Amino acid sequence: MGAIIPVVLKDSNWSLAWLISSLILFIGTLFLYAAWCFAGRGRSLAWFLAMAFLVRVLAGVITEAGLPIWGYDETVQKSGYLFYDAYKRDNDAWALAKSDQTLLSAY
């Protein structure tokens, strides 16, 4: 799944995107496994957790890949975001990361 996501999202640096998406999926799976163990290891709970995780990942990938194609003709949706505040926050964070300012200047 970590290798498929960068292909669907057409990432230019596939090897790095593959490593990062695999790491995020692995950490998410570990947290879900820990939550499942904490909740009693029920079989139906495992199915609910797995389905919820897969639906969330699929919804995110479809939204990220589909909004630039099928969304409204506005900057936010053409960039793959549903909401303006997330778009603005990510752009501000990226601008801060590229600047010479420290992280404390964001606060």
C-alpha positions as CSV (number, residue, x, y, z in Angstrom):
1,M,0.0,0.0,0.0
2,G,2.9,2.3,0.7
3,A,4.2,1.8,-2.8
4,I,0.8,2.3,-4.5
5,I,-0.1,5.6,-2.9
6,P,2.8,7.6,-4.5
7,V,2.0,6.0,-7.9
8,V,-1.7,7.1,-7.6
9,L,-0.7,10.6,-6.5
10,K,2.0,10.8,-9.2
11,D,4.8,11.8,-6.9
12,S,8.0,12.8,-8.8
13,N,10.3,11.3,-6.1
14,W,8.8,7.9,-5.9
15,S,11.4,6.2,-3.7
16,L,11.3,8.9,-1.0
17,A,7.5,9.0,-1.1
18,W,7.3,5.2,-0.9
19,L,9.5,5.2,2.3
20,I,7.5,8.0,3.9
21,S,4.1,6.6,3.1
22,S,5.2,3.2,4.2
23,L,6.5,4.6,7.5
24,I,3.2,6.5,8.1
25,L,1.1,3.4,7.3
26,F,3.3,1.3,9.6
27,I,3.0,3.7,12.5
28,G,-0.7,4.0,12.0
29,T,-1.0,0.2,11.9
30,L,1.0,-0.1,15.2
31,F,-1.3,2.4,16.9
32,L,-4.4,0.6,15.7
33,Y,-2.9,-2.8,16.9
34,A,-2.2,-1.3,20.3
35,A,-5.7,0.1,20.5
36,W,-7.1,-3.3,19.4
37,C,-5.1,-5.1,22.1
38,F,-6.1,-2.5,24.7
39,A,-9.8,-2.9,23.8
40,G,-9.8,-6.7,24.3
41,R,-8.8,-8.2,20.9
42,G,-12.3,-8.8,19.6
43,R,-12.6,-10.2,16.1
44,S,-15.4,-7.8,15.1
45,L,-13.4,-4.8,16.5
46,A,-10.4,-5.8,14.3
47,W,-12.7,-5.7,11.2
48,F,-14.1,-2.4,12.2
49,L,-10.6,-0.9,12.8
50,A,-9.2,-2.3,9.6
51,M,-12.2,-1.1,7.5
52,A,-12.1,2.4,9.1
53,F,-8.4,2.7,8.4
54,L,-8.7,1.6,4.8
55,V,-11.7,3.8,4.1
56,R,-9.8,6.8,5.6
57,V,-6.7,6.1,3.5
58,L,-8.8,5.6,0.4
59,A,-10.8,8.8,1.0
60,G,-7.7,10.8,1.5
61,V,-6.0,9.4,-1.6
62,I,-9.1,9.9,-3.8
63,T,-9.6,13.4,-2.5
64,E,-6.0,14.3,-3.0
65,A,-5.9,12.9,-6.5
66,G,-9.4,13.8,-7.6
67,L,-9.9,17.4,-6.4
68,P,-7.5,18.9,-9.0
69,I,-9.3,17.0,-11.7
70,W,-13.0,17.2,-10.6
71,G,-13.0,20.0,-8.1
72,Y,-14.1,23.6,-8.6
73,D,-11.8,25.9,-10.5
74,E,-10.2,27.6,-7.5
75,T,-6.7,27.5,-6.1
76,V,-7.6,25.5,-2.9
77,Q,-9.2,22.6,-4.7
78,K,-6.8,22.6,-7.6
79,S,-4.1,22.1,-5.0
80,G,-6.0,19.1,-3.6
81,Y,-7.4,20.6,-0.4
82,L,-11.0,20.5,0.8
83,F,-10.7,23.5,3.1
84,Y,-9.0,26.9,2.8
85,D,-7.6,26.8,6.4
86,A,-5.7,23.6,5.8
87,Y,-4.4,25.0,2.5
88,K,-3.3,28.3,4.1
89,R,-1.7,26.5,7.1
90,D,0.3,24.2,4.8
91,N,1.5,27.0,2.6
92,D,2.5,29.1,5.7
93,A,4.4,26.2,7.1
94,W,6.1,25.6,3.8
95,A,7.1,29.3,3.5
96,L,8.5,29.2,7.1
97,A,10.4,26.0,6.3
98,K,12.0,27.6,3.2
99,S,12.8,30.9,5.0
100,D,15.8,31.6,7.3
101,Q,13.5,32.2,10.3
102,T,13.4,29.9,13.3
103,L,10.5,27.7,14.2
104,L,9.7,29.8,17.2
105,S,8.9,32.7,14.9
106,A,5.7,30.8,13.9
107,Y,4.4,31.2,17.4
